[in-house]
């Protein structure tokens, strides 16, 4: 072996670890490039053929973190192969443990963000409250992920995390007790908006008799505007517990019943014809009324002074009910007078026994 060969072998031996480090970095860069070319570019076209957008969005969210993660592995292998850094291997391991936990927390946060974003996109138009609540819940989950990441970092660095966990538990319990009512209203509002049983614009009636339009569903309370233009503010938790009637679900059309009665001497066939004819004319004249389904009459019972019946009609929305009833009663009363149909007054026959 000549001198040149000896020098070459000594140079290779001296710098072999550096060459190996360069090799690991180049290899990780190559793998990252291949990952980008054969996974990132091609898989989305295959995922678009599926109905679900979740896979495509997940890939879009994690492609850069995965790319950087491959490079990070290459850098770790490169540093571990350098002989001059062997004495610092423990510190290098700790450093990359921390970086790995941060990387994992970031990826988990991106995936959670995608899930919440897709859920918000599926929210109905105008569901501002639902989107706001989902955004806030997304922030809370992200914060929990990074808090967990911080605890894992402390644990990786051989710190005792028990005091931190205890402190977080006590602090969380104190905060939960302090804002118990607020949290109850917040989650009740989230339930109301996601359940879709009540939305802004609906006309509702609560079990306590309150009626009105739902003006706003906030994170703490719901505002109901009555027909007299008064605003009633209800805590969401109370609203969620109440039995309510939504007159706009599944449609705004609603039935109207008008009770009446005629004397016992009346021609009931004629009464039915007149009552229905009047109902049709009132509904046709008023744009708030509906001719379909057709109005109908049902005799109910023999009353003390009259044969009682109900006329059933339909209106476009519940708040129009009183106005239609008002017009119908006037028209029916006038028509009954013209037809000679009697609405009898309550009467009592009193028999006197003769004494003696």
C-alpha positions in Angstrom: 0.0 0.0 0.0 1.5 3.3 -1.0 1.5 6.6 0.9 -1.5 8.0 -1.0 -3.7 5.0 -0.1 -2.7 5.4 3.5 -3.6 9.0 3.5 -6.9 8.3 1.9 -7.8 5.6 4.4 -6.8 8.0 7.3 -9.0 10.8 5.8 -11.9 8.4 5.4 -11.5 7.1 9.0 -11.2 10.6 10.4 -14.3 11.9 8.6 -16.4 8.8 8.3 -18.8 9.9 11.0 -19.3 13.3 9.3 -19.9 11.5 6.0 -22.4 9.2 7.7 -24.1 12.3 9.1 -24.3 13.9 5.7 -25.7 10.6 4.3 -28.5 10.5 6.9 -29.5 14.1 6.1 -29.5 13.5 2.4 -31.4 10.2 2.8 -34.1 11.9 4.9 -34.4 14.7 2.4 -34.8 12.1 -0.4 -37.4 10.2 1.5 -39.3 13.4 2.2 -39.1 14.3 -1.5 -40.4 10.9 -2.5 -43.2 11.1 0.1 -44.2 14.5 -1.4 -44.1 13.2 -5.0 -45.8 9.8 -4.5 -48.1 10.4 -1.5 -49.0 14.1 -1.2 -49.5 14.6 -5.0 -51.3 11.3 -5.9 -53.4 10.3 -2.9 -55.7 13.4 -3.0 -56.9 12.5 -6.5 -57.9 9.1 -5.2 -59.6 10.5 -2.1 -61.7 12.9 -4.2 -63.5 9.9 -5.5 -64.9 9.1 -2.1 -67.9 10.9 -0.6 -66.0 11.9 2.6 -63.8 14.9 2.6 -62.3 14.1 6.0 -59.4 12.0 4.6 -58.5 14.6 2.0 -58.5 17.4 4.6 -56.5 15.4 7.1 -53.8 14.8 4.4 -53.8 18.5 3.6 -53.3 19.3 7.3 -50.5 16.9 8.1 -48.4 16.9 4.8 -46.1 19.7 6.0 -45.6 18.3 9.5 -44.9 14.8 8.2 -42.4 16.3 5.7 -40.7 18.1 8.5 -40.9 15.0 10.8 -38.9 12.9 8.2 -36.2 15.6 8.1 -36.2 15.7 11.9 -35.5 12.0 12.1 -32.6 12.4 9.6 -31.1 15.2 11.7 -31.3 13.1 14.8 -29.6 10.1 13.1 -27.0 12.5 11.7 -26.2 14.0 15.1 -26.1 10.6 16.8 -23.5 9.4 14.3 -20.9 12.1 15.0 -18.3 10.8 17.3 -17.5 14.3 18.8 -21.1 14.4 20.1 -21.1 11.0 21.7 -20.6 12.6 25.2 -23.8 14.7 24.6 -25.9 11.8 23.4 -28.2 11.9 26.4 -28.8 15.7 25.9 -29.5 15.0 22.2 -32.0 12.3 23.1 -33.8 14.6 25.5 -33.8 17.4 22.9 -35.4 15.2 20.2 -37.9 13.8 22.7 -39.1 17.3 23.4 -39.2 18.1 19.7 -41.1 14.9 19.0 -43.7 15.7 21.7 -44.1 19.2 20.3 -44.4 17.7 16.8 -47.0 15.2 17.9 -49.0 17.8 19.8 -49.0 20.0 16.7 -50.2 17.2 14.4 -52.9 16.2 16.9 -54.1 19.8 17.0 -54.2 20.1 13.2 -56.3 16.9 13.0 -58.7 18.2 15.7 -59.0 21.5 13.8 -59.9 19.7 10.6 -62.7 17.8 12.4 -64.2 20.9 13.9 -63.9 22.8 10.6 -65.8 20.2 8.7 -68.5 20.1 11.4 -68.8 23.9 11.2 -69.1 23.7 7.4 -72.0 21.3 7.8 -73.8 23.8 10.1 -76.9 25.4 8.5 -76.6 28.8 7.1 -77.2 31.4 9.8 -76.3 29.1 12.6 -73.8 31.7 14.0 -74.2 30.5 17.5 -73.4 26.9 16.7 -70.3 28.0 14.7 -69.1 30.2 17.6 -69.6 27.5 20.1 -67.7 25.0 17.9 -64.9 27.5 17.5 -64.7 28.0 21.3 -64.8 24.3 22.0 -62.0 23.8 19.3 -59.8 26.3 21.2 -60.5 24.5 24.5 -59.5 21.1 23.0 -56.4 22.6 21.4 -55.4 24.1 24.8 -55.8 20.7 26.5 -53.6 19.0 23.8 -50.8 21.5 24.4 -51.2 21.3 28.2 -50.8 17.5 27.9 -47.8 18.1 25.6 -46.2 20.3 28.2 -46.7 17.7 30.9 -45.2 15.0 28.6 -42.2 17.3 27.9 -41.6 17.8 31.7 -41.9 14.1 32.2 -39.4 13.4 29.4 -37.0 15.7 31.1 -37.3 13.7 34.3 -39.3 16.4 36.2 -42.0 15.3 38.6 -45.3 16.3 37.0 -47.5 15.2 39.9 -47.6 18.7 41.5 -48.5 20.2 38.1 -51.3 17.7 37.6 -52.6 18.3 41.1 -52.5 22.0 40.6 -54.3 21.7 37.3 -57.0 19.5 38.9 -57.5 21.8 41.8 -57.6 24.9 39.6 -60.0 23.2 37.2 -62.3 22.2 40.0 -62.3 25.7 41.4 -63.0 27.3 38.0 -65.7 24.7 37.3 -67.5 25.5 40.6 -67.1 29.2 40.1 -68.6 29.2 36.6 -71.0 26.3 37.1 -74.0 28.3 36.0 -72.2 29.8 33.1 -71.0 26.4 31.9 -74.5 24.9 32.3 -76.0 27.7 30.1 -73.1 27.4 27.6 -73.5 23.7 27.0 -77.3 24.0 27.0 -77.0 26.6 24.3 -74.7 24.2 22.4 -77.3 21.4 22.8 -80.1 23.7 21.6 -78.3 24.8 18.4 -76.9 21.4 17.5 -80.2 19.6 18.2 -81.9 22.1 15.8 -85.2 21.9 17.8 -85.2 25.7 18.0 -83.5 28.1 15.6 -83.5 31.9 15.2 -86.8 33.0 13.7 -89.0 30.3 15.1 -92.2 31.1 16.9 -92.4 29.1 20.1 -94.6 28.6 23.1 -93.2 27.5 26.5 -94.9 25.4 29.1 -95.3 28.6 31.2 -97.4 30.2 28.5 -94.7 32.5 27.1 -95.0 32.9 23.3 -92.8 34.8 20.8 -90.2 34.8 18.1 -86.7 33.5 18.9 -84.5 36.5 18.2 -81.1 35.3 19.3 -79.5 32.2 20.8 -76.4 33.3 22.6 -73.8 31.4 24.5 -75.5 32.2 27.8 -79.2 33.1 27.1 -81.9 33.1 24.5 -83.9 36.1 23.6 -87.6 35.7 22.7 -89.6 38.6 21.2 -93.3 38.6 22.1 -96.1 39.9 19.8 -96.2 43.0 22.0 -92.6 43.8 21.1 -91.2 42.9 24.5 -87.9 41.0 24.8 -87.8 38.0 27.2 -84.3 36.8 28.2 -84.2 33.1 29.1 -81.1 31.3 30.4 -80.3 28.5 28.0 -80.3 25.9 30.8 -83.8 26.8 31.7 -85.0 26.8 28.1 -83.4 23.4 27.5 -85.4 21.9 30.5 -88.8 23.4 29.5 -91.4 21.7 27.4 -92.1 23.9 24.4 -94.1 23.9 21.2 -92.4 25.1 18.1 -95.0 26.4 15.7 -92.5 26.7 12.9 -91.4 23.0 12.9 -91.7 21.1 10.7 -93.6 23.8 8.9 -95.0 27.2 9.7 -98.6 26.2 8.7 -100.8 25.6 11.7 -104.5 24.7 12.4 -107.1 27.0 14.0 -110.1 25.9 15.9 -113.1 28.2 16.4 -115.8 26.9 18.9 -119.4 27.9 18.5 -122.9 26.6 19.1 -126.4 26.9 17.5 -129.9 26.4 18.9 -131.5 23.0 19.1 -134.1 24.0 16.4 -131.4 24.7 13.8 -130.9 22.7 10.6 -127.5 21.2 11.2 -126.8 20.5 7.6 -127.4 24.1 6.7 -125.3 25.2 9.7 -122.4 23.1 8.5 -122.7 24.5 4.9 -122.9 28.1 6.1 -120.0 27.8 8.6 -117.7 26.2 6.0 -118.7 28.7 3.3 -117.9 31.6 5.6 -114.6 30.0 6.5 -113.6 29.7 2.8 -114.5 33.3 2.1 -112.5 34.6 5.1 -109.4 32.5 4.2 -109.7 33.5 0.5 -109.9 37.2 1.4 -107.0 37.2 3.9 -103.6 36.3 2.5 -102.6 34.9 5.9 -105.2 32.1 5.5 -104.9 28.8 3.7 -107.6 27.1 1.6 -105.7 23.8 1.6 -106.3 21.7 3.6 -109.9 22.7 3.3 -111.8 23.9 6.4 -114.2 21.5 8.0 -116.7 21.4 10.8 -117.3 18.9 13.6 -120.2 18.9 16.0 -118.9 18.2 19.5 -121.7 17.8 22.0 -125.2 18.7 23.1 -124.6 21.7 25.4 -126.9 23.3 28.0 -128.3 25.8 25.5 -126.7 25.0 22.1 -125.4 22.2 20.0 -121.7 22.9 20.1 -119.3 22.6 17.2 -115.8 23.5 16.1 -114.7 24.9 12.8 -111.1 23.9 11.8 -109.1 26.1 9.4 -105.4 26.6 8.6 -103.3 29.7 8.6 -99.8 30.3 7.2 -98.2 30.9 10.6 -99.3 30.8 14.2 -99.2 34.5 15.0 -101.9 35.1 12.3 -104.3 32.8 14.3 -106.0 35.5 16.4 -106.5 37.8 13.4 -108.2 35.0 11.4 -110.4 34.0 14.3 -111.4 37.6 14.8 -112.5 38.1 11.2 -114.2 34.7 11.1 -116.3 35.3 14.2 -117.5 38.6 12.8 -118.4 37.2 9.4 -120.1 34.1 10.9 -122.2 36.1 13.3 -123.4 38.4 10.5 -124.1 35.4 8.2 -126.0 33.5 10.9 -128.3 36.6 11.4 -129.0 36.7 7.7 -129.7 33.0 7.5 -131.9 33.1 10.7 -129.7 30.6 12.5 -129.9 31.2 16.2 -127.0 31.2 18.7 -129.1 30.7 21.8 -128.5 32.4 25.1 -128.0 30.3 28.2 -131.4 29.6 29.7 -132.8 27.9 32.7 -136.4 26.7 33.2 -137.6 27.2 36.8 -140.6 25.3 38.1 -142.4 26.5 41.1 -144.3 24.1 43.3 -147.7 25.3 44.5 -148.0 25.2 48.2 -151.1 23.8 49.8 
